[in-house]
Amino acid sequence: MKTAVTTLGMAIALTACGGGGGGGDNTGPAPATSAEGIYHGTTSNNRQIDAFVLDDGTYYVMYSVSGSSAMPGGVVVGNGTSKSGSFSSDNARDFNLEGLGIVSSSVSASYTQKKSLNGTIAYTNGTGSATFTGNYDADYEKTPALTSIAGSYSGFFVASFGQGGSLAPVSLTLAGGGAANFSGVLCSSTGTVATRVRGNVYNVTATFAGADCALAGQSLSGMAYFNSTDRSLRGMLTTSDRKTGYLFDVTKK
């Protein structure tokens, strides 16, 4: 089992998701002034990123370990504002799994709608900054469907409480009606999965339980993206105060 998985370490990035999702064309196009969409790219410190900017301004930037696209390094989560080709956020939280913990940061970027998202993430603790470039993925414009992702999955998760984390096995069952249940060695959860009003991503919730589960009693929510090409489902959940995170990467059986 691999250890110490995620962190920007002065750069934003997401585990490589690639293209390919469910359904046909999505209804409700993004506003002309919005950075909304899925972007794939790299950072100035050699990390791969997958960035998801949702219709309400919430964003998730999943990034890899430097030089290894297959190994997750962390997720940057926050809320931003799009205006006239500029995207900004001053409340980003980098859930770094490489030992840096959860680091407050800010994001500033320029975008060309449905083409690119390029910018900088700066850390408020003085540890530095990094630039990133991302290319738009039109897969975002397809319509998600619960029936497309229903089934059994297996893979790994990383729980972040501020001190990094280690990969651990997990299974996930998604029902066509919207139930979502994680099951791991120490933790299990009940929750939901639902399509969003716009965008080829899913809303996910989970409430955890287990006598020895560090997440027991906590409710987390976030997003997931299904890649129909490799049948993977990757996502990030956080508590409402964003002090705890749950990154998962599972593949449909």
Residue pairs with C-beta under 8 A, 6 or more apart in sequence:
1 166
1 167
1 168
2 71
2 166
2 167
3 166
3 167
4 97
4 98
4 99
4 164
4 165
4 166
5 65
5 71
5 72
5 73
5 74
5 97
5 98
5 158
5 164
5 165
5 166
5 167
5 247
6 63
6 65
6 72
6 73
6 74
6 75
6 95
6 96
6 97
6 98
6 158
6 160
6 164
6 165
6 247
7 73
7 74
7 94
7 95
7 96
7 97
7 98
7 99
7 100
7 164
8 43
8 47
8 63
8 73
8 74
8 76
8 94
8 96
8 100
8 103
8 105
8 121
8 130
9 45
9 47
9 66
9 73
9 74
9 96
9 98
9 100
10 45
10 121
10 123
10 127
10 128
10 129
10 130
11 43
11 44
11 45
11 47
11 63
11 66
11 121
11 130
11 131
11 132
12 43
12 47
12 49
12 51
12 61
12 63
12 76
12 94
12 107
12 121
12 130
12 132
13 42
13 43
13 47
13 48
13 49
13 50
13 61
13 62
13 63
13 64
13 73
13 74
13 132
14 48
14 49
14 50
14 51
14 52
14 60
14 61
14 62
14 63
14 64
14 75
14 234
15 48
15 50
15 62
15 63
15 64
15 69
15 72
15 73
15 234
15 249
16 40
16 48
16 50
16 64
16 69
16 70
17 38
17 40
17 50
17 62
17 225
17 227
17 232
17 234
18 40
18 227
18 229
18 230
19 40
19 137
19 138
19 139
19 227
19 229
20 139
20 227
20 228
20 229
20 230
21 139
21 140
21 142
21 144
21 200
21 225
21 226
21 227
21 228
22 142
22 143
22 144
22 145
22 148
22 149
22 200
22 226
22 228
23 142
23 143
23 144
23 145
23 148
23 200
24 142
24 143
25 141
25 142
25 143
26 140
26 141
26 142
26 143
26 144
26 198
26 199
26 200
27 143
27 198
28 197
28 198
29 141
30 36
30 37
30 55
30 113
30 114
30 198
32 113
33 82
33 83
33 84
33 85
33 113
34 53
34 55
34 82
34 113
35 53
35 80
35 82
35 87
35 109
35 111
35 113
35 117
36 53
36 54
36 55
36 82
36 140
36 198
36 199
37 53
37 113
37 114
37 117
37 136
37 137
37 140
37 199
38 50
38 51
38 52
38 136
38 137
38 139
38 140
38 200
38 201
38 225
39 49
39 50
39 51
39 53
39 116
39 117
39 134
39 135
39 136
39 137
40 48
40 49
40 50
40 51
40 134
40 135
40 137
41 48
41 49
41 51
41 117
41 132
41 133
41 134
41 135
42 48
42 49
42 132
42 133
43 49
43 63
43 130
43 131
43 132
44 130
44 131
44 132
45 66
45 130
46 66
46 67
47 63
47 64
47 65
47 66
47 73
48 63
48 64
48 69
49 61
49 62
49 63
49 64
49 132
49 134
50 61
50 62
50 225
50 234
51 59
51 60
51 61
51 62
51 117
51 132
51 134
52 59
52 60
52 61
52 62
52 201
52 223
52 225
53 59
53 80
53 82
53 87
53 117
54 196
54 199
54 201
54 223
55 196
55 197
55 198
55 199
56 79
57 79
57 80
57 81
57 82
58 77
58 78
58 79
58 223
59 76
59 77
59 78
59 79
59 80
59 89
59 107
60 75
60 76
60 77
60 222
60 223
60 236
61 75
61 76
61 77
61 107
61 121
61 132
62 72
62 74
62 75
62 234
62 236
62 247
63 72
63 73
63 74
63 75
63 76
64 70
64 71
64 72
64 73
65 71
65 72
65 73
65 98
66 73
72 97
72 158
72 247
72 249
73 96
73 97
73 98
74 94
74 95
74 96
74 97
74 98
74 247
75 94
75 95
75 236
75 245
75 247
76 92
76 93
76 94
76 95
76 105
76 107
76 121
77 92
77 93
77 95
77 222
77 236
77 238
77 242
77 245
78 89
78 91
78 92
78 93
78 107
79 89
79 91
80 87
80 88
80 89
80 107
81 87
81 88
81 89
82 111
85 110
85 111
85 112
86 108
86 109
86 110
86 111
87 107
87 108
87 109
87 110
87 111
87 117
87 119
88 106
88 107
88 108
88 109
89 106
89 107
89 108
90 106
91 104
91 106
92 104
92 105
92 106
92 107
92 121
93 102
93 103
93 104
93 105
93 238
93 242
94 100
94 102
94 103
94 104
94 105
94 121
94 123
95 102
95 160
95 236
95 238
95 245
95 247
96 102
96 103
96 160
96 164
97 158
97 160
97 164
97 165
97 247
98 164
99 163
99 164
100 127
100 164
101 160
101 162
101 163
101 164
102 160
102 162
102 242
102 243
102 245
103 123
103 124
103 125
103 127
104 123
104 124
104 125
105 121
105 122
105 123
105 124
106 121
106 122
106 124
107 119
107 120
107 121
107 122
108 119
108 120
108 122
109 117
109 118
109 119
109 120
109 132
110 117
110 118
110 119
111 117
111 118
114 136
114 138
115 135
115 136
116 133
116 134
116 135
116 136
117 133
117 134
117 136
118 131
118 132
118 133
118 134
119 131
119 132
120 129
120 130
120 131
120 132
121 129
121 130
121 132
122 128
122 129
123 129
139 200
140 199
140 200
140 201
141 200
142 200
143 195
143 200
144 195
144 196
144 199
144 200
144 201
144 202
144 226
145 195
146 174
146 176
146 177
146 178
146 193
146 194
146 195
147 176
148 226
148 228
149 174
149 193
149 202
149 226
149 233
149 252
150 174
150 175
150 176
151 173
151 174
151 252
151 253
152 171
152 172
152 173
152 252
152 253
153 171
153 172
153 173
153 174
153 233
153 250
153 251
153 252
153 253
154 169
154 170
154 171
154 172
154 250
154 251
154 253
155 169
155 170
155 172
155 232
155 248
155 249
155 250
155 251
156 167
156 168
156 169
156 170
156 248
156 249
156 250
157 167
157 168
157 170
157 182
157 184
157 246
157 247
157 248
157 249
158 165
158 166
158 167
158 168
158 246
158 247
158 248
159 165
159 168
159 187
159 214
159 215
159 244
159 245
159 246
160 244
160 245
160 246
160 247
161 214
161 243
161 244
162 243
168 184
168 185
169 184
169 185
170 182
170 183
170 184
170 248
170 250
171 182
171 183
171 184
171 250
172 180
172 181
172 182
172 183
172 233
172 248
172 250
173 179
173 180
173 181
173 183
174 180
174 193
174 233
178 192
178 193
178 194
179 190
179 191
179 192
179 193
180 190
180 191
180 192
180 193
180 204
180 205
180 206
181 188
181 189
181 190
181 191
182 188
182 189
182 191
182 206
182 208
182 248
183 189
186 210
186 212
186 213
186 214
187 208
187 209
187 210
187 213
187 214
187 215
187 216
188 208
188 209
188 210
188 213
189 206
189 207
189 208
189 209
189 215
190 206
190 207
190 209
191 204
191 205
191 206
191 207
192 203
192 204
192 205
193 202
193 203
193 204
193 224
194 202
194 203
195 202
195 203
196 202
196 203
200 225
201 223
201 224
201 225
202 223
202 224
202 225
202 226
202 235
203 221
203 222
203 223
204 221
204 222
204 223
204 224
204 235
204 237
205 219
205 220
205 221
205 237
206 219
206 220
206 221
206 237
206 246
207 217
207 218
207 219
207 220
208 215
208 216
208 217
208 218
208 219
208 220
209 216
209 217
210 216
215 244
215 246
218 239
218 244
219 239
220 237
220 238
220 239
220 244
220 245
220 246
221 237
221 238
221 240
222 235
222 236
222 237
222 238
222 246
223 235
223 236
224 233
224 234
224 235
224 248
225 233
225 234
225 235
226 232
226 233
227 233
227 234
230 251
231 251
231 252
232 249
232 250
232 251
232 252
233 248
233 249
233 250
233 251
233 252
234 248
234 249
234 250
235 247
235 248
236 245
236 246
236 247
236 248
237 245
237 246
237 248
238 244
238 245
238 246
239 245
